Amino acid sequence: MFKPAFAALLVATCCPVTASTLVTGSLNDTSVANNNPDGAIEHISIYANRTATLQQDVLASVTVLGRDDIVARQANDLPELLAQLPGINLSRDGGRGQNSSIYVRGGNTGHTLVLVDGVRSGSATLGYKALSMLPLELIERIEVIRGPRAAWYGSDALAGVIAITTRRSSALELHGRVGSYGQGGADISVSQQRERLTLRASAGVSQADGFNAQPALDPDSDGYQQQYLKVAADYRSPFGLWTAQADVNSGFNQFDTSFGSEDETDTLSRAYLLGWQQQLSSWQHQALLSRNLDSDTTFGPVSRSPFVTERDEFSYQAASELAVGLQFIGGINWYQEQVAKSATAYEQTSRTNRAIFAGINYHLNRLQLEAAARYDEINQYGAETTWQLAAGYQLTERWQLRASRGTAFKVPSFNQLYFPGFANPDLKPERSISDEIALSYLTSGLTLQLAWFDREVTNLIQGVELAENVLLATVSGIEFSLLQNWQQWASNFSYSWLDTENRSSGLKLERRPENTINWRGSYTADNWSAFITADYQSATYQGADWFTGDSYPDAPAHTVWGLGLSYAMTPALTIRARLANLTDKNYYTSRGYATAGANFGLSVSYILP
């Protein structure tokens, strides 16, 4: 909903497709002061409804992390950071750089859409974005929306959306870090503003020797190396705000297959964006044109490389407050995916998606209503219509009750449709319908949320020798989160309970723990701070043997403890240290693959405004 306190913000920031360039001046893109009864600082959601909205006014479960939050947590990589958030589970095939599966509310990895600077990202052959080689050092902001968002974004957003904004530094920043397993890295960010033109650049390198990912089969260390660069420009003209950026992320990672063979993958991703936005009368307009390349070239005994995805995308949307309390957003989206330069002979190598979407948000006194719908037409495949409805009621100044229902779908990947020996060209899209009921409480010192959700997925795609649709899978659960702030102390606690079932086999879905707990307690003084973390995961079903059908032993329950310190030697110079897996817990989240033992990290940051 539109509020007078945010009019200036919304003129400049109306939608996620150029979110990385939108929030300027004294307001950052993570939080802003508002007029609630307790004077609390509120986070802003940009992606949940395709417009900048107070997080408390979004009728969905949303978590927002700004740059300060990301740095303070001292996570080793992006999957590790995401696993600390409510409703997210992580399964790893080794350390940093190796395959990492992210499960949002029990959904498959491919059931979560990943947006990078508002643009659809990932491999069309795999059907999802691999996050293990996306450097945290290049990330300014992360927004996680739990629950379906296909009515706004189309295919893939069955379980949720992970929206990443790359660096937007307004200062000179230098960072260096070292750690266990040969970890090391450095990066720099610079910014220059001249009248209407703002230039920004970020670059960095990172590497690690790693540890043995498959101790029982392949006794070696599995490391990684990467280099990344981003350049961007914003230009404010009488005809609107123009933005342009280019980023390149390349490197390699070593990994062990489930059969014990040693492989190495060279990775390369490139993205080019051109955006525009303008306020004309009561309407806010914006458009974004992008081109992305995602490439993996594997060297090893089971290699079938390279796999290259090229994606061109165009989005346009307009938003306006049609009447007091009534907001409208509508637009179009077009993208073309192409599998290029592949060693595998795919029967089809490209497809095009055309879509139109629209939504409204209505607010009257204590009642808030939302509705959105989208129509996608995919050539060589068919059409899909998705929708979502939500309602919220402000019980008191601090208590809110909300409910929502939405549909979503996922088009099969090129591997599932056309990979020789495995593909099934008769596959149907996976489809889902989801419900959520949530109760939340907000004051300046306490934020509480309790949410129940239920999702049915029909035509779920599974298979070992041949991809096929199973009849039905169900996922239901409860999420509870509690954030407390008292003077210099803070505590962030979340608990998730999951109940999953493949209705065709009667078995649970693999690698989704029934119970997950994340806790982080911190203390902040004038020039130093400290935190302690505890992450618990219950015993987890690991699937069944391909040939006998017998279930593997569950991954045992485990708790991993961590400790971190930060000390500001000067206003510009800060030193941080972290100890992870303090008790050297021997555990695993993916059968046969090791996880890191007790390890440390040390970093130095120099920021000159």
C-alpha positions in Angstrom: 0.0 0.0 0.0 1.1 3.6 -0.5 1.8 5.8 2.5 2.7 9.5 2.6 5.9 8.8 4.5 7.1 6.8 1.5 5.9 8.9 -1.4 9.4 10.1 -2.3 10.8 6.6 -2.0 8.1 5.0 -4.2 8.6 7.6 -6.9 12.2 6.5 -7.2 11.6 2.8 -6.4 8.5 1.2 -7.8 9.5 -2.3 -8.7 12.2 -5.0 -8.4 13.3 -5.1 -12.0 15.7 -2.3 -11.4 15.9 -2.6 -7.6 19.7 -2.5 -7.6 19.6 1.1 -8.8 16.5 2.4 -7.1 17.1 3.4 -3.6 19.3 6.4 -3.3 20.1 9.4 -1.0 19.8 9.0 2.8 17.5 6.0 2.6 19.0 2.6 2.0 17.2 -0.4 0.4 16.9 -2.4 3.6 15.2 -0.3 6.2 13.6 3.1 6.8 12.1 4.9 9.8 8.3 5.1 9.9 5.5 6.3 12.1 4.5 3.1 13.9 3.6 3.4 17.6 7.0 2.3 18.8 9.2 4.2 16.3 10.7 0.9 15.1 13.0 0.7 12.1 11.2 -1.2 9.3 12.6 -3.4 6.5 11.3 -2.8 3.0 10.3 -5.6 0.6 10.9 -4.7 -3.0 10.1 -8.1 -4.7 7.2 -9.7 -3.0 4.6 -7.4 -4.8 6.9 -5.9 -7.4 6.9 -2.6 -5.5 8.6 -1.1 -2.5 6.4 -2.0 0.5 6.9 -2.0 4.3 7.7 -5.6 5.2 4.9 -5.5 7.8 2.4 -4.6 5.0 3.4 -7.5 2.8 0.9 -10.4 3.0 3.6 -13.0 2.7 6.5 -14.4 4.8 9.5 -12.3 3.9 13.1 -12.0 5.2 15.3 -9.1 4.2 19.1 -8.9 4.7 21.0 -5.7 3.9 24.7 -5.4 3.4 25.4 -4.8 7.1 23.4 -7.9 8.0 25.3 -10.0 5.5 28.7 -8.8 6.7 27.8 -9.2 10.4 26.8 -12.9 10.1 30.3 -13.7 8.7 28.9 -16.7 6.7 31.5 -18.6 4.6 29.3 -18.5 1.5 25.8 -17.8 0.2 24.2 -21.3 0.9 25.5 -21.2 4.4 24.0 -17.8 4.9 20.6 -18.8 3.5 20.5 -21.9 5.7 20.4 -19.6 8.8 17.0 -18.1 7.7 13.5 -19.4 8.6 12.0 -22.0 6.3 15.3 -22.9 4.5 17.2 -26.2 4.6 20.6 -26.9 3.0 22.1 -30.1 1.7 25.7 -30.0 0.6 27.9 -32.3 -1.4 31.1 -31.1 0.2 32.4 -27.6 0.9 32.4 -24.2 -0.8 32.0 -24.4 -4.5 30.5 -27.9 -4.5 26.9 -28.7 -5.3 24.5 -27.2 -2.7 20.7 -27.8 -2.7 18.5 -25.2 -1.2 15.0 -26.3 0.0 12.6 -23.5 0.7 9.6 -24.8 2.7 10.4 -28.3 1.5 10.3 -27.5 -2.2 12.8 -28.9 -4.6 15.8 -26.7 -5.5 14.2 -25.9 -8.8 11.0 -24.8 -7.0 12.6 -21.5 -5.9 13.1 -18.8 -8.5 16.4 -16.9 -8.2 16.4 -13.3 -9.3 19.7 -11.4 -9.6 19.1 -7.6 -9.9 15.5 -8.4 -10.8 16.5 -10.7 -13.7 15.7 -14.4 -13.9 18.9 -16.4 -13.4 20.1 -19.9 -13.7 20.7 -22.8 -16.0 17.9 -23.9 -18.4 19.5 -27.4 -18.6 19.5 -27.9 -14.8 16.3 -25.9 -14.3 17.7 -23.9 -11.4 20.4 -21.4 -10.3 23.5 -22.9 -8.6 24.3 -20.7 -5.7 27.5 -22.1 -4.4 29.7 -20.0 -6.8 27.8 -16.7 -6.3 30.2 -14.7 -4.1 28.8 -13.1 -1.0 31.3 -10.3 -1.5 29.3 -9.2 -4.6 25.9 -9.1 -2.8 24.4 -5.9 -1.4 21.0 -7.2 -0.4 19.0 -10.5 -0.2 15.2 -10.8 0.0 13.6 -14.2 0.5 9.9 -14.6 -0.1 8.5 -17.9 1.2 5.4 -19.1 -0.6 4.3 -19.1 -4.3 5.0 -16.0 -6.4 4.3 -17.3 -9.9 1.4 -14.8 -10.3 4.1 -12.1 -10.4 7.1 -14.0 -11.9 5.9 -17.1 -13.8 7.7 -20.5 -13.8 9.8 -21.8 -11.0 8.3 -19.8 -8.1 6.4 -22.7 -6.4 8.1 -22.6 -3.0 9.4 -19.1 -3.0 11.8 -16.5 -4.5 15.4 -15.6 -3.6 16.0 -12.0 -4.9 19.6 -10.9 -4.8 20.8 -7.3 -5.4 24.5 -7.0 -6.3 26.9 -4.4 -4.8 25.8 -0.7 -4.7 28.7 0.7 -2.6 28.8 4.5 -2.3 32.3 4.5 -0.8 35.8 3.1 -1.3 35.8 -0.4 0.3 38.7 -2.8 0.7 38.3 -6.3 2.2 40.7 -9.2 2.8 40.1 -12.6 4.4 41.9 -15.8 5.2 40.7 -19.0 6.9 40.9 -22.7 7.3 41.3 -25.1 4.4 43.5 -22.6 2.5 40.7 -20.1 2.3 41.8 -16.6 1.1 40.3 -13.7 -0.8 40.2 -9.9 -1.4 37.8 -7.5 -3.0 37.5 -3.8 -3.7 34.5 -1.5 -4.4 34.6 2.1 -5.6 32.1 4.8 -6.5 32.3 8.1 -8.2 29.5 10.7 -8.7 29.5 13.6 -11.1 26.3 15.7 -11.2 23.8 13.4 -12.9 26.1 10.5 -13.4 27.1 7.9 -10.8 29.7 5.2 -11.6 30.4 2.1 -9.5 32.7 -0.9 -9.8 33.4 -4.0 -7.7 36.1 -6.7 -8.2 37.5 -9.6 -6.2 39.2 -12.9 -6.1 38.6 -15.9 -3.8 40.0 -19.4 -3.4 40.4 -22.4 -1.1 42.2 -25.7 -1.1 39.0 -27.3 0.4 38.6 -30.6 2.2 37.9 -34.1 1.1 34.3 -34.2 0.0 34.1 -38.0 -0.4 36.4 -39.5 2.3 35.3 -43.1 1.7 35.8 -43.1 -2.1 38.3 -40.4 -3.3 41.0 -39.3 -0.8 41.8 -35.8 -2.0 41.0 -32.1 -1.2 38.3 -30.4 -3.3 38.8 -26.7 -3.7 37.7 -23.8 -5.8 38.9 -20.5 -7.3 36.9 -17.6 -8.7 37.3 -14.0 -10.0 34.4 -11.5 -10.3 33.9 -8.0 -11.7 31.0 -5.6 -11.8 30.7 -2.2 -13.4 27.6 0.0 -13.3 26.4 3.5 -14.2 23.3 5.5 -13.2 22.3 8.6 -15.2 19.4 10.9 -14.2 18.0 12.8 -17.2 14.8 14.8 -17.8 13.5 11.6 -19.5 14.0 9.4 -16.4 16.7 7.4 -14.6 18.8 5.3 -16.9 20.9 2.4 -15.5 23.4 0.1 -17.1 25.6 -2.6 -15.6 27.8 -5.6 -16.6 29.2 -8.3 -14.4 31.4 -11.3 -14.9 32.0 -14.2 -12.5 34.3 -17.0 -13.5 36.3 -19.8 -11.8 36.5 -23.5 -11.2 35.6 -26.0 -8.5 36.7 -29.5 -7.9 34.1 -32.1 -6.8 33.6 -35.8 -6.2 30.7 -37.7 -7.8 28.6 -40.2 -5.9 30.6 -42.9 -7.6 33.9 -41.5 -6.2 35.4 -40.1 -9.4 37.2 -36.8 -9.4 35.8 -34.0 -11.6 36.4 -30.3 -12.1 34.0 -27.7 -13.5 35.0 -24.4 -15.1 32.2 -21.9 -14.5 31.3 -18.7 -16.2 28.4 -16.3 -15.8 27.9 -13.0 -17.5 25.1 -10.5 -17.2 24.3 -7.3 -19.0 21.4 -5.0 -18.0 19.9 -1.8 -19.3 17.1 -0.2 -17.2 14.9 2.9 -17.3 12.3 4.3 -15.0 10.2 7.5 -15.0 7.4 9.2 -13.2 4.7 10.5 -15.6 1.7 12.1 -13.9 0.4 9.6 -11.4 2.0 6.6 -13.2 5.4 5.1 -12.5 6.9 3.4 -15.5 10.0 1.2 -15.8 11.6 -1.2 -18.2 14.6 -3.6 -18.1 16.4 -5.3 -20.9 19.0 -8.0 -20.0 21.2 -10.7 -21.5 22.6 -13.6 -19.4 25.0 -16.4 -20.0 25.5 -19.4 -17.7 28.2 -21.9 -18.6 29.6 -25.0 -17.0 32.4 -27.1 -18.6 33.2 -30.3 -16.7 36.4 -32.3 -17.0 36.2 -35.8 -15.7 35.2 -39.5 -16.5 31.5 -38.8 -16.5 31.7 -35.4 -18.3 29.1 -34.4 -20.9 30.2 -30.8 -21.4 29.8 -27.9 -21.9 26.4 -26.8 -20.8 25.6 -23.3 -21.8 22.4 -21.3 -21.3 21.8 -17.9 -23.0 18.8 -15.9 -21.8 17.5 -12.6 -23.2 14.8 -10.9 -21.2 12.6 -7.8 -21.4 10.2 -6.5 -18.7 8.0 -3.5 -18.5 5.5 -2.5 -15.8 3.5 0.5 -14.7 2.1 1.3 -11.3 -0.4 3.9 -10.0 -2.6 4.7 -7.0 -6.0 4.7 -8.7 -7.8 5.8 -5.6 -7.2 6.3 -2.0 -5.9 3.0 -0.7 -6.1 1.3 -4.1 -2.9 0.5 -6.0 -2.6 -1.1 -9.4 0.5 -2.8 -11.0 0.6 -4.4 -14.4 3.1 -5.2 -17.1 4.6 -7.6 -19.6 7.5 -10.0 -19.5 9.3 -11.7 -22.4 12.3 -14.0 -22.3 14.0 -16.5 -24.6 16.2 -19.4 -23.3 18.7 -21.1 -25.6 20.9 -24.1 -25.0 24.1 -23.2 -26.9 27.4 -24.9 -27.6 26.5 -28.1 -25.8 28.2 -31.4 -26.4 24.8 -33.0 -25.9 22.5 -33.2 -28.9 19.2 -31.8 -27.6 16.2 -32.3 -29.7 15.1 -28.7 -29.0 17.6 -25.9 -28.2 15.4 -22.9 -27.4 12.1 -21.7 -26.1 10.3 -18.4 -25.7 8.1 -17.2 -22.9 5.6 -14.3 -23.3 3.6 -13.2 -20.3 1.3 -10.5 -19.1 0.6 -9.8 -15.4 -1.5 -7.5 -13.2 -2.3 -7.0 -9.5 -4.1 -4.8 -7.1 -3.6 -3.9 -3.4 -6.5 -2.4 -1.5 -6.3 -1.0 2.0 -9.3 0.2 4.1 -8.9 0.9 7.7 -7.6 -2.3 9.3 -8.3 -4.5 6.3 -5.9 -5.2 3.4 -6.6 -7.2 0.3 -4.3 -8.3 -2.5 -4.9 -10.1 -5.8 -2.6 -10.9 -8.7 -2.7 -13.0 -11.9 -0.3 -13.8 -14.7 -0.7 -15.6 -18.1 2.4 -17.3 -19.6 2.6 -18.6 -23.1 5.5 -20.9 -23.8 6.2 -21.8 -27.4 6.5 -25.5 -28.2 4.9 -26.2 -24.8 1.6 -24.4 -24.1 0.2 -21.8 -21.7 -0.2 -21.5 -18.0 -2.4 -19.1 -15.9 -1.5 -18.5 -12.2 -3.1 -16.4 -9.5 -2.8 -15.5 -5.9 -5.2 -14.0 -3.3 -4.3 -12.6 0.1 -6.1 -10.8 3.0 -4.7 -9.2 6.2 -6.5 -7.8 9.2 -4.8 -5.5 11.8 -6.2 -7.0 15.0 -4.5 -4.3 17.1 -1.7 -1.8 16.5 0.8 -4.7 16.9 -1.1 -7.9 16.0 -1.9 -8.8 12.4 -3.6 -11.9 11.0 -3.3 -12.8 7.4 -4.2 -15.6 5.0 -3.3 -16.4 1.3 -3.8 -18.9 -1.4 -1.8 -19.1 -4.7 -1.0 -21.3 -7.6 2.3 -21.9 -9.3 4.0 -24.0 -12.0 7.4 -25.1 -13.2 8.2 -25.9 -16.8 10.5 -29.0 -17.2 14.1 -28.3 -17.8 15.9 -29.0 -21.1 17.6 -32.0 -19.5 14.3 -33.5 -18.3 12.7 -33.0 -21.7 15.5 -33.6 -24.2 18.7 -35.1 -22.6 19.5 -38.4 -24.5 18.8 -41.5 -22.5 17.0 -39.7 -19.7 14.6 -37.3 -21.2 10.8 -37.6 -21.5 9.3 -35.1 -24.0 5.8 -36.0 -22.7 6.5 -34.5 -19.3 3.8 -32.1 -18.0 4.7 -29.0 -16.0 4.8 -29.3 -12.2 1.8 -27.5 -10.7 1.0 -26.5 -7.1 -1.6 -24.8 -5.0 -0.5 -23.4 -1.6 -2.2 -22.0 1.4 -0.8 -19.9 4.3 -2.2 -18.5 7.5 0.0 -16.4 9.7 -0.1 -14.3 12.9 2.5 -11.6 13.5 3.4 -9.2 16.3 5.6 -6.1 16.0 7.1 -3.6 18.4 10.5 -1.8 18.5 12.0 -4.5 20.7 10.1 -7.7 19.7 9.0 -9.2 16.4 7.1 -12.5 16.4 5.6 -14.5 13.5 3.9 -17.8 13.5 2.9 -19.2 10.1 1.2 -22.4 8.9 1.5 -23.5 5.2 0.3 -26.3 3.0 1.3 -27.1 -0.6 0.2 -29.8 -3.0 2.4 -30.4 -6.0 0.9 -32.4 -8.9 3.0 -33.8 -11.7 6.1 -33.7 -9.6 9.1 -34.7 -11.8 11.3 -37.5 -10.5 13.3 -40.3 -11.9 16.7 -42.0 -12.1 16.8 -43.7 -15.5 13.8 -41.7 -17.0 12.2 -38.5 -15.9 8.5 -38.9 -15.1 5.6 -37.2 -13.4 4.5 -38.6 -10.1 0.9 -38.2 -9.1 1.1 -36.0 -6.1 3.4 -34.7 -3.4 2.4 -32.8 -0.3 4.3 -30.4 1.9 2.9 -28.8 5.1 4.6 -27.1 8.0 4.9 -24.5 10.7 7.4 -21.6 10.9 8.0 -19.7 14.1 10.4 -16.8 14.3 11.2 -14.5 17.2 13.5 -11.4 17.1 14.3 -9.6 20.3 16.3 -6.4 20.9 17.0 -5.2 24.4 19.5 -2.4 24.9 22.8 -3.9 23.5 21.5 -7.5 23.3 19.8 -9.1 20.4 18.4 -12.6 19.9 17.1 -14.1 16.6 15.4 -17.5 17.0 13.5 -19.6 14.3 11.9 -23.0 14.4 10.6 -24.9 11.3 8.5 -28.1 11.2 8.0 -29.9 8.0 5.8 -32.8 6.9 6.5 -34.1 3.4 5.2 -37.0 1.4 5.4 -38.5 -2.1 1.9 -39.8 -2.4 2.9 -42.2 -5.1 5.4 -44.1 -2.9 4.2 -43.0 0.6 7.8 -42.0 1.4 9.1 -38.6 2.6 10.8 -36.3 0.2 14.6 -36.6 0.4 16.8 -34.4 2.6 14.1 -32.3 4.2 14.5 -32.5 8.0 11.3 -32.5 10.0 12.6 -30.1 12.6 15.1 -27.2 12.2 16.2 -24.6 14.7 18.4 -21.6 14.1 19.5 -19.3 16.9 21.8 -16.3 17.0 22.5 -14.2 20.0 24.6 -11.0 19.9 26.0 -8.2 22.0 27.0 -4.8 20.6 29.2 -2.3 22.4 30.7 1.0 21.2 33.4 -0.4 19.0 33.1 -4.2 19.2 30.4 -6.9 19.0 30.1 -10.6 19.5 27.7 -13.3 18.5 27.1 -17.0 19.1 25.0 -19.3 16.9 23.4 -22.7 17.2 21.9 -24.6 14.3 20.0 -27.8 14.8 18.6 -30.3 12.3 16.7 -33.5 13.1 17.4 -36.9 11.5 16.8 -36.6 7.8 15.6 -39.2 5.2 18.2 -39.7 2.6 16.3 -41.6 -0.1 16.4 -45.2 -1.4 18.8 -47.4 -3.3 18.2 -47.1 -7.1 18.4 -50.8 -7.6 17.0 -52.5 -4.5 14.5 -49.8 -3.4 15.7 -50.1 0.2 15.9 -46.9 2.1 19.3 -45.6 3.2 19.9 -44.8 6.9 18.7 -41.4 7.9 21.3 -38.7 8.3 21.7 -38.3 12.1 20.4 -35.3 14.0 23.1 -32.7 14.8 23.7 -29.3 16.3 26.5 -27.0 15.1 27.8 -24.1 17.2 29.5 -21.0 16.0 31.1 -17.9 17.5 32.0 -14.5 16.0 33.8 -11.3 17.0 34.1 -7.8 15.4 36.3 -4.9 16.5 36.4 -1.4 15.0 40.0 -0.3 15.4 39.1 3.1 13.7 35.9 4.4 12.1 37.2 3.1 8.8 39.1 -0.1 9.8 37.3 -3.2 11.2 38.6 -6.7 12.1 36.3 -9.7 12.2 36.9 -13.3 13.4 34.7 -16.3 13.4 35.0 -19.9 14.7 32.6 -22.3 13.0 31.6 -25.8 14.1 33.1 -25.2 17.5 32.7 -28.8 18.8 34.2 -30.3 15.6 30.9 -32.1 15.0 31.1 -35.0 12.5 27.9 -34.8 10.5 26.5 -34.8 7.0 23.5 -33.5 5.1 24.0 -35.5 1.9 24.8 -39.2 2.1 28.4 -40.0 1.5 29.6 -36.4 1.6 31.6 -34.8 4.4 31.1 -31.4 5.9 33.6 -29.0 7.3 35.1 -29.7 10.8 36.1 -27.0 13.3 37.3 -24.0 11.2 38.1 -20.3 11.5 37.9 -17.2 9.4 39.6 -13.8 9.8 38.7 -10.7 7.7 39.7 -7.0 7.6 37.6 -4.2 6.1 38.6 -0.7 5.3 35.7 1.7 4.3 36.4 5.3 3.4 33.2 7.4 2.8 
